[in-house]
Amino acid sequence: MTDTAKSQAGQKGLPPAWLVGIGLFPFGLVAGFMITALPFLLTHLGVPLYRVAAISATVMSPTFWGFLLQPLMDTGLTRRAYTWLTAAIAASCLAAALFVLSPAHLGLATVLLLLGELSIVLFSGAIGGWTAQITPDDRRGSVSGWTNVANLGGGALGSMAVMFLAPHVALHWLGIGLGVVIVLGVTPTLFFPEAVESSFSFRQIFTDAMKATWRACKTKEVLTGFCLFLVPASAEAAINLFSGMGNDFHTSASTVIWVTGAGAAITASIGALLGGHAANHVSRGYLYLGAGLTTSIVSVVMALTPHSTIAFILGALTYNGLAGVVYAAFNALGFQLVGQDSPVASTQLGLFSASTNFAIVYMTWADGLGFKHFGVRGLLLTDGLASMISATLLLILLGHRLRKKEAPEVEVPAMAD
């Protein structure tokens, strides 16, 4: 059955887009904790900043290599089972890590946090593949918008709650509370249509599942998607660096915290909802590149205009709002490229995420080099010009391939006896 037919036939029984989207809340909660709240807790425990940086880099590393294990989410059990199982493991690991978190047990805590992050990365693949399977084309944009609200909102709210409660509540109680909230965050999936049984047994993970992934990923449409995700056209890397630009824009620390914290989460969420709505009506490839191109203009304007507090506030919030559009377009385009029939949807989505994360990492490094040699103007010009040039070239070279198309059929080998 084609995506168009499923779009018509699948409307009945599908929960509202917001309910499907907020199923990703546990991922946002755990990722936000690792990025923001964990360094806060470690520094307040007296851990030196260089060790905090090393621990943070270690526990966040599954966002880059976790895709290697995503084929597990396409074999054996249903994606419903994997969604609950990985969320439960992530909740247990996070609770256990906070129970032992102290300068004397940093090694054990780091291992537990690493396992928790890996589990939540696999969770995102499981629920992402499930979402791709049940979401018809005309709802992919809306679901993607709410997915990013859950991701960004979960991260911001969870981190703020942990940092607010940390001085007043013992760490082990914080861990138990986070674990409970992670598991409760999976309850929206109770309203999802039933996930189909995997097309592959565990024995087929390195044979037929890998072959199906290769067939799915070598189509022109999917290769075009990889081109979009791997280049810096819509990497939005400056998001990771705005919190360090306060002095260059003569902005107080408290203003920077509010702008890059709650302000960025709100504007990015609004952008995600608007981008999700647009993704239901226009080419998602054009939307992805167009939003990235617009963001590049913001970077260049911030670099070339006088640096002041108001310039920082307007620039950072506008940049984050457009980043929300990019995130929604990315998710909607990923669901479109995977389609509803792919037996390796989780693996494909994991590869897409790894691709865009790679672009974010190398552009963050490049932006840092720009700052090292030319200050904040160099950082912003590096960020903006790299995006502007690559987005323009992609629109010229691949623009004809970015129109909406159904995902290609993927042949599924017979299940081994």
Buried (B, 14 or more C-beta within 10 A) or exposed (E): EBBEEBBEEBEEEBBEBBBBBBBBBBBBBBBBBBBBBBBBBBEEBEBEEEBBEBBBEBBBBBBBEBBEBBBBBBBBBBBBBBBBBBBBBBBBBBBBBBBBBEEEEBEBBBBBBBBBBBBBBBBBBBBBBBBBBBBBBBBBBBBBBBBBBBBBBBBBBBBBBBBEEBEEEEBBEBBBBBBEBBBEBBEBBEEBBEBBEBBBBEEBBEEBBBBBBEBBBEBEBBEBBBBBBBBBBBBBBBBBBBBBBBEBBEBEEEBBEEBBBEBBBBBBBBBBBBBBBBBBEBBBBBBBBBBBBBBBBBBBBBBEEEBEBEBBBBBBBBBBBBBBBBBBBBBBBBBBBBBBBBBBBBBBBBBBBBBBBBBBBBBBEBBBEBBEEBEBBBBBBBBBBBBBBBBBEBBEEBEEBBEBBBBBEBEBBEEEE
